[in-house]
Amino acid sequence: MLWLVAFCSIVSVGFWTAHRDEPLLRYLVVGNGIGLSASALGRLTGTLGAARFGLLPRVLLIAPLSVVAGVEIAAYTVGGVPHLLGRSSLDAWFHYGTSFVIAGVACAFGAVSAQAMRMRASLETQRREAAELRQAETAARLALLQAQIEPHFLFNTLANVQSLIERDPKRAASMLDSLNRYLRASLKRTRDAASTLKDELELVQALLDIASIRLGDRLRYAIDVVEPMRQVPLAPLLMQPLVENALLHGIEPSIDGGEIRIVGRIEADMLALEVIDTGVGLGHGTNLHGGVGLANVRARLNSVYGPRASVSVAANAEGARGVTSSLRIPISPPR
């Protein structure tokens, strides 16, 4: 409101400079009366529904009414201003012709500005609602994908424990202890707002410990990730499916078993992670590219990191036996 009074006062002073022999107060009352009346009429038409009034009809309605209201306010308060209603001559109306024009231009500018502000506010609200909707959809999709992965591991482990209870109770107890460590770490991760590569490696190590109990000497593993790199933020359940694939499709079908190595490195602004196994390799009836685990990893990468992130599966280089699963992830907080 203060900016409106200031604007009207500046316009009034501009008119008064051409008639310095007349009181400035009279011009100030007329100018502010016109401005405040136009503002009130604009709010009234907006309350009634701006959609009912086009821009031109609003200007043609508000401008003359505000000029008449401003002149009448000055005529009844400070005096020295001819009335426009009831007892005015045609000359009086012509006398305020410039006021009608300026009021019309000001009303048009105000109406356009108000409409633009409403449109900006509406667009901002729509953008915010769309962003919240996308965030909710992403959270729901990630929760669904995580729900599909977790039972897969748990059911397999419990089945293994059940098979060991009668023939090897000590190994069954050791496997349950490893499963307990995994569940504790997993529960802590679900309560935290963010996860790190260190958290994921702890889970993967618990998974490999459980597999080592079951496979014995047929499985060897190593994790080659330096400590500073382990603090890099990482969305959960990206590495576990790759390790499970290496176990299920690489090591278990191999008579001699094999080794699983997890290697991490930084390449520019990307985190590169590899799960390398020396199992049976591709071409032995495996379905590495179409499994549920890898499909979930691809979906999670796209949802959390966007198109820059990728996962790939390929035979080991230089004719070496086994498969390498690779993750490339931008080093930035998950969105």
NORTA-V978787 format. One record per backbone hydrogen bond with DSSP energy under -0.5 kcal/mol. NH is the residue of the N-H (numbers start at 1). CO is the residue of the C=O. E is the energy in kcal/mol with one decimal. If there is no record, write none. Layout:
nh-><NH:NH>
co-><CO:CO>
e-><E:E>
This chain:
nh-><5:6:7:8:9:10:11:12:13:14:15:16:17:18:19:22:27:28:29:30:31:32:33:34:35:36:37:38:39:40:41:42:43:44:45:46:47:48:49:50:52:53:58:59:60:61:62:63:65:66:67:68:69:70:71:72:73:74:75:76:77:78:79:87:93:94:95:96:96:97:100:101:102:103:104:105:106:107:108:109:110:111:112:113:114:115:116:117:118:119:120:121:122:123:124:125:126:127:128:129:130:131:132:133:134:135:136:137:138:139:140:141:142:143:144:145:146:147:148:149:150:151:152:153:153:154:155:156:157:158:159:160:161:162:163:164:164:165:166:167:168:172:173:174:175:176:177:178:179:180:181:182:183:184:185:186:187:188:189:190:191:192:197:198:200:201:202:203:204:205:206:207:208:209:210:211:212:213:214:215:216:218:219:220:222:224:224:225:230:230:231:232:234:242:243:244:245:246:247:248:249:250:250:251:252:254:257:258:260:261:262:263:263:264:265:267:268:270:271:272:272:273:273:274:275:276:276:277:277:278:280:291:295:296:297:298:299:300:301:302:303:304:305:306:306:309:310:312:314:316:319:320:323:324:325:326:326:327:328:329:331:332:335>
co-><1:2:3:4:5:6:7:8:9:10:11:12:13:15:16:19:23:24:25:26:27:28:29:30:31:32:33:34:35:36:37:38:39:40:41:42:43:44:45:46:49:50:54:55:56:57:58:59:61:62:63:64:65:66:67:68:69:70:71:72:73:74:74:85:89:90:91:92:93:94:96:97:98:99:100:101:102:103:104:105:106:107:108:109:110:111:112:113:114:115:116:117:118:119:120:121:122:123:124:125:126:127:128:129:130:131:132:133:134:135:136:137:138:139:140:141:142:143:144:145:146:147:148:149:150:150:151:152:153:154:155:156:157:158:159:160:161:161:162:163:164:168:169:170:171:172:173:174:175:176:177:178:179:180:181:182:183:184:185:186:187:188:232:230:196:197:198:199:200:201:202:203:204:205:206:207:208:209:210:211:212:215:216:258:260:222:262:223:226:227:228:229:195:239:239:240:241:242:243:244:245:245:246:246:247:251:254:218:220:276:222:261:274:224:272:270:266:267:329:265:270:271:327:263:325:261:274:275:323:259:250:287:291:292:293:294:295:296:297:298:299:300:301:301:302:306:328:326:324:322:316:317:277:314:275:312:324:273:310:271:269:330:304>
e-><-2.1:-2.5:-2.4:-2.8:-2.3:-2.2:-2.3:-2.4:-2.5:-1.9:-2.0:-2.5:-1.8:-1.3:-2.0:-1.9:-0.9:-2.3:-2.6:-2.2:-3.1:-2.5:-2.3:-2.5:-2.4:-2.9:-2.0:-2.4:-2.2:-2.5:-2.7:-2.4:-2.3:-2.2:-2.7:-1.9:-2.4:-2.3:-0.9:-0.7:-1.6:-1.2:-1.9:-2.2:-2.8:-1.5:-3.2:-2.2:-1.2:-2.8:-2.0:-2.5:-2.5:-2.6:-2.5:-2.5:-2.3:-2.0:-2.7:-2.1:-1.2:-1.1:-2.2:-1.5:-1.2:-2.1:-2.2:-1.1:-0.5:-1.8:-2.0:-2.1:-2.8:-2.7:-2.2:-2.5:-2.9:-2.7:-2.5:-2.7:-2.9:-2.9:-2.5:-2.6:-2.7:-2.5:-2.6:-2.5:-2.4:-2.4:-2.6:-2.5:-2.6:-2.8:-2.6:-2.3:-2.5:-2.8:-2.6:-2.7:-2.7:-2.6:-2.6:-2.4:-2.7:-2.5:-2.4:-2.7:-2.7:-2.6:-2.5:-2.7:-2.8:-2.3:-2.1:-2.3:-2.6:-2.3:-1.5:-1.3:-2.5:-0.9:-0.5:-1.3:-0.5:-2.3:-3.1:-1.3:-2.3:-2.7:-2.1:-2.0:-2.5:-2.4:-1.8:-1.3:-0.5:-1.5:-0.5:-0.6:-2.8:-2.1:-2.5:-2.1:-2.5:-2.2:-2.1:-2.2:-2.6:-2.4:-2.0:-2.2:-2.6:-2.2:-2.2:-2.7:-2.6:-2.2:-1.9:-1.9:-1.2:-1.3:-2.3:-2.6:-1.9:-2.5:-2.0:-1.6:-2.5:-2.7:-2.0:-2.3:-2.6:-2.5:-2.1:-2.3:-2.4:-1.8:-1.6:-3.1:-2.5:-1.7:-1.5:-1.8:-2.1:-0.6:-3.6:-0.8:-0.9:-1.1:-1.3:-1.7:-2.1:-0.5:-2.1:-2.7:-2.2:-2.1:-2.2:-3.2:-2.9:-0.6:-1.0:-2.3:-2.7:-1.1:-0.7:-2.7:-2.5:-3.0:-2.4:-0.6:-2.4:-1.9:-2.2:-2.8:-0.5:-2.0:-3.5:-2.7:-0.6:-0.6:-2.5:-2.7:-2.7:-3.2:-0.6:-0.5:-2.6:-1.6:-1.7:-0.8:-2.1:-2.3:-2.1:-2.6:-2.1:-2.8:-2.8:-2.2:-2.1:-2.8:-2.6:-1.0:-0.6:-1.2:-2.1:-2.1:-2.1:-2.0:-0.5:-1.8:-0.7:-3.1:-2.5:-3.0:-0.5:-3.2:-2.4:-2.3:-2.7:-1.7:-1.8>
